[in-house]
């Protein structure tokens, strides 16, 4: 499995070359850039070019980008509405699509291969209308992403429209053969179960968000450190490696954990051992 680290770990900081060097020293072969404006300002040409120049002369590769989930620099804390392509109001859906496309456009310079997208918000419910909006959003974003060489990966988040079963239903109904899934192991652990999610999504899985929890809250803990979380990583990795094309594994650790550069390197190296 390709070893990746998500910059979600550094979400409270501006993403700069020093952090990318830390990712590289942590044993990662590639990185997933989290598109949050206070962290990575995808609307700033200067910020985009700063990162693009670093990638051009370093071995760490930009594997994927996580699409924005809020359009502001406060992660919605100041009242900005979430980026929700399933929202009942058409204007909100249009605004959400425009925000995602702003981030997606940076692929012209950063050359990432995948865009992880959320369909809806936490606790959104499943309905024919939600299915219709999901199909429309994925078709539209795929048409925008394809010329940039980017594949969309729809993530199973903590809502009904993105259960593995419903994602597969959306893919089949829309004949969305180019679009894959980003399996979030932590989310699956809280909902349908990790092995059920792997079996349902199968070879649609292009990337895996790896983090641990206690099956109650979305804690985004380091996996397999001996004291955190309850996921059976031996069984999980065996199932993932049995897929026709083993997906990339992306460590997606919470930005509020009290880590230092030294502890990040140590824990990331240990986590990559389970790959």
C-alpha positions in Angstrom: 0.0 0.0 0.0 1.2 3.5 -0.8 2.0 5.2 2.5 0.4 8.7 2.8 -0.1 11.2 5.5 -2.9 13.8 5.5 -2.1 17.3 6.4 -5.3 17.2 8.5 -2.8 16.7 11.4 -1.6 20.3 10.8 -5.0 21.9 10.2 -4.5 24.8 12.6 -1.2 25.8 10.9 -0.5 27.3 7.5 0.8 24.6 5.2 4.4 25.4 4.3 7.4 23.5 3.0 8.7 22.8 6.5 5.6 20.8 7.3 5.9 18.9 4.0 9.5 18.0 4.9 8.2 16.8 8.3 5.7 14.6 6.4 8.5 13.2 4.3 10.7 12.5 7.4 7.8 10.6 8.9 8.0 7.8 6.4 5.3 8.9 4.0 5.7 8.4 0.3 2.9 10.8 -0.5 0.6 13.4 1.0 -3.1 14.3 1.1 -3.5 18.1 1.2 -6.5 19.2 3.3 -8.2 22.2 1.5 -9.1 24.4 4.4 -8.3 28.1 3.7 -6.6 28.8 7.1 -4.3 25.8 6.3 -4.0 25.7 2.5 -5.4 28.7 0.8 -6.3 27.3 -2.6 -7.5 30.7 -3.7 -3.9 32.2 -3.3 -1.7 31.8 -6.3 1.3 32.5 -4.1 0.4 29.7 -1.7 -0.2 27.3 -4.6 3.0 28.1 -6.3 5.0 27.9 -3.1 3.9 24.3 -2.6 4.2 23.4 -6.3 7.8 24.6 -6.3 8.6 22.4 -3.3 7.0 19.3 -4.8 8.9 19.8 -8.1 12.2 19.3 -6.3 11.3 16.7 -3.7 10.4 13.0 -3.7 7.2 13.3 -1.7 4.2 13.2 -4.0 0.8 14.9 -3.8 -1.4 11.9 -3.9 -4.8 13.6 -3.2 -6.6 16.6 -2.0 -9.4 16.6 0.5 -12.1 19.0 -0.8 -13.1 21.9 1.4 -15.8 21.3 4.0 -16.1 25.0 4.9 -15.5 28.1 2.7 -14.0 30.3 5.4 -10.8 30.3 7.6 -12.6 29.4 10.8 -14.0 25.9 9.9 -17.5 27.3 10.2 -17.1 28.6 13.8 -17.9 32.2 12.7 -21.1 31.1 11.1 -20.1 30.3 7.6 -22.3 27.5 6.1 -20.8 24.1 5.3 -19.9 23.1 1.8 -22.8 20.8 1.2 -23.6 19.6 -2.4 -26.7 17.9 -1.1 -28.3 20.9 0.5 -32.1 21.3 -0.2 -31.5 24.9 -1.3 -30.2 25.2 -4.9 -28.1 28.3 -4.2 -26.3 26.5 -1.4 -25.5 23.6 -3.7 -24.2 25.9 -6.3 -22.0 27.7 -3.8 -20.7 24.4 -2.6 -19.8 23.2 -6.1 -18.0 26.5 -6.8 -16.0 26.2 -3.7 -14.9 22.6 -4.5 -14.0 23.6 -8.0 -11.8 26.4 -6.7 -9.8 23.8 -4.8 -9.8 21.4 -7.7 -8.3 23.9 -10.0 -5.0 23.8 -8.1 -4.4 20.4 -9.7 -3.1 22.3 -12.7 0.0 23.2 -10.6 0.0 20.6 -7.7 -0.7 17.6 -9.9 -2.5 15.5 -7.3 -4.4 12.5 -8.7 -7.4 12.2 -6.5 -10.0 14.5 -4.9 -11.8 13.3 -1.8 -15.3 14.7 -1.6 -18.0 14.7 1.1 -21.6 14.2 0.0 -23.6 16.2 2.5 -23.1 16.8 6.2 -23.0 14.7 9.3 -26.5 13.3 10.0 -28.0 14.1 6.6 -30.6 11.5 5.7 -31.1 9.3 2.6 -34.0 10.1 0.2 -34.6 10.2 -3.5 -33.8 13.9 -3.5 -30.5 13.3 -1.8 -29.7 10.6 -4.3 -30.6 13.0 -7.2 -28.4 15.8 -5.8 -25.5 13.4 -5.2 -25.6 12.1 -8.8 -25.8 15.7 -10.1 -22.8 16.8 -8.0 -20.6 13.8 -8.9 -21.4 14.1 -12.6 -20.6 17.8 -12.7 -17.4 17.6 -10.6 -16.2 14.6 -12.6 -16.6 16.5 -15.8 -14.5 19.3 -14.3 -11.9 17.0 -12.8 -11.3 14.8 -15.8 -9.3 17.3 -18.0 -7.1 18.0 -14.9 -6.3 14.3 -14.6 -8.0 14.0 -11.3 -10.3 11.1 -10.1 -13.1 11.8 -7.6 -13.3 9.6 -4.5 -16.5 9.9 -2.5 -16.0 9.4 1.2 -18.2 7.4 3.6 -18.9 10.1 6.2 -21.2 9.8 9.2 -24.5 10.3 7.3 -27.0 8.1 5.5 -26.3 9.1 1.9 -22.7 7.9 2.1 -23.1 4.5 3.6 -21.1 2.0 1.5 -24.4 0.6 0.2 -25.8 3.9 -0.8 -22.5 5.0 -2.5 -22.6 1.9 -4.6 -26.2 2.6 -5.5 -25.3 6.1 -6.6 -22.4 4.8 -8.7 -24.5 2.2 -10.4 -27.5 4.4 -11.0 -25.4 7.1 -12.6 -23.1 4.7 -14.4 -20.2 6.6 -12.7 -17.5 4.2 -13.7 -14.6 6.7 -13.3 -15.5 7.7 -9.7 -14.2 5.7 -6.8 -14.6 5.7 -3.0 -12.4 6.9 -0.2 -13.0 4.4 2.6 -12.8 6.1 6.0 -12.0 3.2 8.3 -12.8 5.2 11.4 -16.3 6.2 10.1 -17.0 2.6 9.0 -16.0 1.4 12.5 -18.7 3.7 14.0 -21.4 2.7 11.5 -21.6 -0.4 9.4 -18.4 -2.1 10.4 -15.0 -2.1 8.7 -15.1 -5.5 7.0 -18.7 -4.9 5.7 -17.6 -1.6 4.2 -14.6 -3.1 2.5 -16.7 -6.0 1.1 -19.4 -3.6 -0.1 -17.1 -1.0 -1.8 -14.6 -3.6 -3.1 -12.5 -2.5 -6.0 -14.1 1.0 -5.9 -11.8 1.8 -3.0 -9.0 4.0 -4.3 -7.9 5.5 -1.0 -8.3 4.7 2.7 -8.4 7.1 5.5 -6.7 5.4 8.4 -7.4 6.4 12.0 -8.8 4.8 15.1 -11.6 5.4 17.6 -13.7 3.6 20.2 -16.8 3.2 18.0 -18.6 6.1 19.6 -16.9 9.4 18.5 -15.0 10.3 15.4 -11.7 10.7 17.3 -9.1 10.4 14.5 -6.6 8.7 16.8 -3.3 7.1 15.8 -3.8 3.5 14.8 -2.1 0.6 16.5 -0.2 2.5 19.1 -1.1 0.0 21.8 -3.6 2.1 23.8 -5.9 4.0 21.6 -8.9 2.8 19.6 -10.6 -0.6 19.0 -10.1 -1.3 15.3 -8.6 -4.7 14.5 -5.9 -3.6 12.2 -4.5 -7.0 11.3 -7.9 -8.1 9.9 -8.5 -4.7 8.3 -5.2 -4.7 6.5 -5.5 -8.3 5.4 -8.9 -7.4 3.8 -7.6 -4.3 2.1 -4.5 -6.1 0.7 -6.8 -8.8 -0.7 -8.5 -6.3 -3.0 -7.6 -6.6 -6.8 -5.7 -3.2 -6.5 -4.6 -2.4 -2.9 -5.6 1.3 -2.3 -3.4 4.0 -0.9 -3.4 4.2 2.9 -3.7 7.8 4.2 -3.1 8.5 7.9 -5.8 11.1 8.8 -5.0 12.1 12.4 -6.8 14.8 14.4 -5.2 18.2 14.6 -6.0 18.7 18.3 -3.8 15.9 19.5 -0.8 17.2 21.5 2.0 16.2 19.1 5.5 17.4 18.6 7.6 17.0 15.4 9.5 14.2 17.1 6.3 12.4 18.3 4.7 12.7 14.8 7.7 11.1 13.2 7.7 8.3 15.8 4.0 7.6 15.7 3.8 7.8 11.9 6.6 5.4 11.4 4.9 3.0 13.8 1.6 3.4 12.1 3.1 2.7 8.6 4.4 -0.6 10.0 0.8 -1.9 9.8 0.7 -1.2 6.1 
